[in-house]
Amino acid sequence: MTRRVVVAGLGPAGPDLLTAATTAALGRIPVVFVRTTRHPAAVAAPEARSFDDLYDTAATIDDVYAGIVEALVDAAAGATGGEVLYLVPGSPAVAERTVELLRADERVDLEVLPALSFLDLAWDRLGVDPLAAGARLVDGRRFAEEAAGERGPVLVAQCDSALVLSDVKLAVDDPPAVVTVLQRLGLPDESVREVAWDDLDRVVEADHLTSLWIPTLAAPVGRELLRFAELVRTLRRRCPWDREQTHATLGRHLLEEAYETLEAIEHLDEQDGMDHLGEELGDLLFQVYFHATLAAEEGHFTLADVARGVHDKLVRRHPHVFGDVQAETAGQVVANWDRIKTAEKGRSSVMEGIPTALPSLLLAAKVQRRAASLGFDWESVEGAYPKVTEELEELRAEPSEEELGDLLFAVVNVARHLGFDPEGALRGATVKFRDRFSAVEVLARVRGLDLAALDLAGLDSLWDEVKAAASTATPE
């Protein structure tokens, strides 16, 4: 059975721009579909069935397009004469995915009626000859892939949501200062204006008649970052486990990935150490993208907001780099950072905002650094050593958890003055003990000894052998 689908364009604006061929098709073909009624010329076919419901219910935009094709094929099979009319915004020949699918469908006898495209109005409003300028048209939803390596000029079509605008922003590594936003061309509320790049997804109320004109791109777009962002969104839509996750349920995974990254850093000197670190950083990055995706779905912020926020914060907190503040040492930088942060947060104390959920050694080091930023500190490590001895004597005199805590706090102070990370130092010592004790177990088994039956002297002897072997071992 012949299934004939005639596709006609509604043009870029109101019904006054419909072509004669489209008007004739409306008068001749009784079964009419319109891709969306959210177009000013859709009033020319008031009885047409729209596919707006698919946009509201389908899981992905690809599912929308596939659903439209199936509906058109089924309708043509049941229509008198086997023919239906399908109206699409703009021109069927420009940025119309459903037409691409219909062309490739062997069940369909397709006729396309060309129409005026939004491109014609865009080039007029911009005063640009696209051939002379070498302009390229890209889809906003696939901007990273389609504009990869481009340096402009680029007209970005179908920028129909704040999320698309955010993705475009994120994809450009070195963006221009401003971009031209074209909206509702040919309609009474037409708008063509320049917008600061950083404000793109904040001040532009995107709709299906929104496009961007980018005359130049100083550097290729960040294709991989955009591909990764789209992957995370796809996982949220299609993976049952990812769909169930919340900020709270992801918390432990974020912590685990952070610790695995720290462990990779500690083993950088091993073979493939850098490759392992790259892999763990990717896992950690996935957690950041996941949380940002959840927030975007809830309407709170996007990944671009996160990137912009930390960018601006780092600029503010590095006045010695981006301003006229002098800071010659790392200590002065940290002190400036803490003072700026306290002022930004409106805090009455430098101690406010320190998360008590930090591992205890990190918590102690952070509290000490905050106090030191206001001058409450030993001048050097030589002042910190006696405090360790003092706290050790107090623990001997009064064995208690409180006195033990004071001793540990004093040890952290020594580590801080020496420039060591107490958490990393303790972890390293613990791992070293673990590995050596495992070697003691192996040595005991080789000699047929029962570790549990040995006295302390016997254990010490095995331990000393392992230590001696470790100290004389040479790298392979």
N, C-alpha and C positions, 0 to 999 in steps of 0.2 A: 504493500500500500504506500502511495506517495504521501509524504508528510511535508507540506510546503510551509515554510516560515518566511514571511516577508518582514524584514527589519527596517524600520524607518527612524530617523533621528528627529528629536524634538527641538534641536537647535540649542544655542547657549543661553537663551533668555525666555521671553514671553512668546505667546502664540503668533505674534505678528512676524516672527522670523521663521515660521514654518515654510518649507519649500512647497511648490505646487505638487510635486510627486507625493509628498507625505499627505497633503490635504486630499489628493485624489484617492490614495489608498484608504484613508479613513472613510471615505464615502462609498468605497467598493467592497471592503472586507468587513463582514459583520462581527467576527470574533476577534476582539482586540485585547491585548495585554499591554501593560506599561510596567517597566521595571520598578519605578517608584513614582508615587504621586508627589513626592517632595521635590518637585520641579515646577517652575512657573508656567510652562507650556502644557503641563498635564491636563489643564482645564479644557483643552481642545478635545479630549476623549473622556468625558465625564462618566461613561458607562464601562470604561475599560477595567479589567481586573488587574490589580497591582500585586506586586510581590513584596510589599512592605512587611507582611507578616513573616516572611522568611528571614528578613534582616533582623527581626526581633527575636526569633526562636532558634535559628541555626547556630551551631557551635562556632563555626568559623566562616569567614567571608568566602572561602573556597566552597564550603557546603551550600552557601547561598547561590552561587553561580551554577553549581551542578544541579541544585533543586529547580532553578529556573529553566534550565535546558530540558529536564525530564518533564516538567509541567507543560512546556510548549510542545514537546513531541507528543505527549498524550492527548493534548487538546487538538492538535492538528489531525491526529488519527480519528477523532470523533467528530470533527467539524464537517459541515457540508462542503463538498469540494476538496476536503483535506487541506484547508488553508487557514492560517491565522496571521494576524498582524501583531508585531511586537515593537513597541515604541521604547526607545532608549534616550537618555539625556544626551545633548550635544549631537555629535556625528557618530554613526555606527562604526566608522572606520578609525576612530581615534579613542584609544584607551578604553576599549569596551571588551572586557574579558568574556562575557557571554557570547559575543559574536565569534570570538576565536574558537570557543567550544562548539558552537553550532557549525562553523565551517568544517571542523574536524569530525563531526558526527555523520556517519554514513547513512543514518536513517533519515536525514533531513535534506530536502531540496531547498536551498537557501537563496533568497534574493535580498540584496542590500540596496536601500535607497539612500544615497549620500545626502548629507545635510550640512548646514553651516555649523562649524565647530567653535568652541570657546577659544580655540587658538587664533582664529581670525580676529576676534575682538581683542584678545590679549596683545597680539603684535601691534594692532592699531593703537591701543592705549599706551603701550610702552614706547611706541615710535621706533620699533625694531624690525629690520628685515631679517628674518631668521636664517635665510640662506647666506646672506652676506656676513652675518654675525657668527655663523657656525653654531647656532643654538641647538641644544639637545633637550628633548622632552623626556621627563622621568616620572614614574609613579611615586607619589609620596609614601605609599605603603611599602614600597620596595626600594626606597631611596638609597640605602646603603649598598645594596647589590648593584643597582643600575647606575649609580653615580660614582662607583668606585674608580679612583684614578682620574676622574674628571677635574678640570680646573675652570670650567665654565665657558660660556654662559649656559645656565641651566634654568629651564622652566619646570617647576615641580607642580604637578597636577594632583587632584584628588586628595588635598590636604583637609580632610573632612572632620578631623577631631583634634582635640588638644594633644592626645597621645601621639598622633602622627606628627604633629609639629614638634613635640618633644623628641621623638625619634630622629627627626631631621636635625635638630639642634645637636643631639648627642653624637651624630655620625660625623660631624665636621670637626676635624682636629684643630684647624686654625681658621675660624669663621670670619666673614666680613663684619664690619661694624653695623651695617644696616642691610635690610632686605626689603624688596618691594612686595607688598601683599595685595593681590587682586581678588576682589570678591563681587559676586553677583553682577558680572559684566552684562550690560544691555538692559538691566532693570532700573527702576527709578531710584533704588537705594544703592546703586553701584558705588564701589569704593576702590580706589587705587591710592595706596599710601606707603610711605617708608616707615619701617618699624625697626627699632634696635634689635639686633640678633638675640641678645640675652632676654628680651621681653617677648619673644615670639610666641611661646606657649602660655604666656600670662595675660597679654592684653588683646590678643586676637581671638574673637569668638568664631571659631572655625565652623564651617558648614560645607555642604557638598558642592558649593560653587566657589571654593577658596583655592587659590593657587599662589605660588611663590616665584618670584623672579630673582635669580642669583647671578649677577653679571660675571663675577669672578670667584673662584675658590683658590685660596692661597696654597692649600695643600690637599692631597687626596683625603677622602672621607674615611672615617674609622669603620671600615666594612665589618671587621671581625666583631667589634663591640656590638654593632647593630644585629648581626646574625645571632650573637649570643643572647641578646635581649629578646629577640623573636623566639629563640629556642625555649627560653624560660616561660614565655607566654604560652607557647604550644604545649609544653608539659602541663601547665596549669589547666589547659582546656581538655587534654586528652588522657592524661595519666591519672588513674583513680587515687593513687597515693598522694601525688602532688596536689590534686584538687582538695584534699582533706586538710592540708597543712595550714597552720596559722602562725602568727609571730611567736606565740607561746610554745607551740609544739616544735618549732624550728630552733628554739633557744639552745637546746643541748647539742644540736648538730653544729651550730655556729661555734660553740665552745670547743667541741671535739676537733673541728677543722682548724681552729686557731692553735690548739695544742699540737696537732699533727704538723702544722707549719713550723712551729717552734722546734719540734724534734728534727724536722728536715734541715733547719738552719744549723742545728748542733752537729749534723753529720755532713756538712758541706765538703769536708776534706776527704770524704770517701769517694770511691768510684761512682760515677753517675749522680753525685750529690746535688749538682745544680739542676739536673733533669728532674730529680725527685722534688726539689724545692719548687720548680716551675709547675709541676703537677699539683702540689699541695696549694700553691697560690691560686691555681685555677679552681680547686674545690672551695677555697675560701671566698673567691670572687663569686662563685655560684650562690653562696649564702647571701652576699650583699645584693645581688641581682634579684634573688627570690624575695627578700624582704621588701625591696623597692617595688617589685611587681605587685605584691600584696597591697602595699600602700596605694599604688596607682589605681588598682581595682576598686579600692574603697574611697577613692577621690581625695586622698590626703596629699600625696606628693608623688613625683615621678623620679626615675633614676637621674634625669637631667637636673631636677631640683637638688638631689643629693650632691651631685658633682658640683653644681654651681655654689651650693652652700659651703661645702668644704673648701672650694677654691677661694671664695671671698673671705672665709675665716682665716685661712692660711696667710692671705695677703695682709689682713688686719693684724695678725699676731707675729708678723715678721717686719716690723717697722724699720729694722736695721737693714733690711733688703730693699723694701719698697718705699721707705720713708727716710727721715733724716735722723733717726735714733741711732746712737752709737752702741755697739755690742761687740767687744773684741774676743770674748771667751764664751764657751758653751754655757758656763754658769750664768753669765749675764743674760744670755738668750732665754734660758729657762726662767730666770727671775722676771724678765720682761713679759714672758708668756703668761706666767701666773698672775701678774698684776693686771694685764689686759683682760684676761679671762674673768677675773673677779669683778672688774668694772663692767664688762659686757653682761654678765649674769646678774648684776645688781646685788651681789652678795656682800654681806657684812663681815664675812670671815673668809680667809683663804682656804679654810678647811671645809667649807661647804662644797657639796657636789662630788666629794670623793666616794665612790661606790664601795660600801663595806663588804660587798660580795667578792671583792678581789681576793686572790690567794693572800694569806696573811703576810708573807714576806714582801710581796709587792705593795700591799696596803701600807706596811710600815715604811717602806722606802718612799712612797708617794707622800705620806704625811710629813716625813722628815724633809723632803724637798720643798714642800709648801712652807714649812716653818723657816727653812733656810732662805727662801726668797725674800723674807723680811728681816734677814740678818741673824736669826736665832740658830747659830751653828758654830761648831768648832772651826778654828782657822785652818786646821789641817788634820790629817789622820792621827797625828801625834797626840792631839787632845782627846781623840775617841778611844785610843787603846786603854788608858787607865780606867775608863768607865766600864769596859768589859771586865777587867780585873775586879773592880768594885762590885759589880753585879754578881760575879761568880762567888765572891766571898759572902755576899748576902744570901745567896741561894744555899751555900753550905751551912750558914748559920740558921736559916729558916727555909727548909725545903718546901716549896709551895708552888702552885701553878702560877701565881702572880709573880713571884721572884724569877721563875723560869722565863716568863714572858719578858720581864725587864732585861734579862740577860740576852735573850734573842733580839730584842729591840736594839740593845747596844751593839750587838754583832752586825746587825743591818746597817747601823751608822758607820761602822768601820768599812763595810763593803761599799757603801755609797761614796765615802771619801776616797776609796781606792779606785773608784770607777767601775766596780763590778756589779753585776746583777745578782742579788742574793738568791732570787728564785732559780736562776740558771746555775749558779754555783752549787746550791744544794741539790738540784736535780742531777748535775754532773757527778757530784760525789756519791749520790745514791745509786746512779747507774753503774758507776765504777765499782762500788761495793757489791752490787748485784752480780755483775759479770765475774768478779773475782771469787765470790762465794760459789757461783756456779762452777768455776774452775776447781775450787776446793772439793766440791761434790764429785767431779769427774776424777780427780786425783785419788780420792778415797776409794772410789769404785775400782780403779785400776789396781790399787794395792789391797783390795779386799777388806777394806776397813768399814766399820759401821760408825758413821758420824755421831749418831745419837749415843753411842757407847763410849766415845772418847771424852777424856777430861779436857779442861781448858788448855792445859799445856800441849796436849796432842793437837788440838784444833789450831793453836797458835803456830805450831810447827808447820802444819800444812799451809796455813795462811802465809807464813813467811816465804815458803817455797814459791807459792803462786806470785807473790809480790816481786820476788827476785826475778822470776821468769818474765814478768810483765815489764820490769825495768830494763831488762837486757834485750827484749824483743826488738827486732828491726822491721820496718815496713817492707812489705813485699815489693 
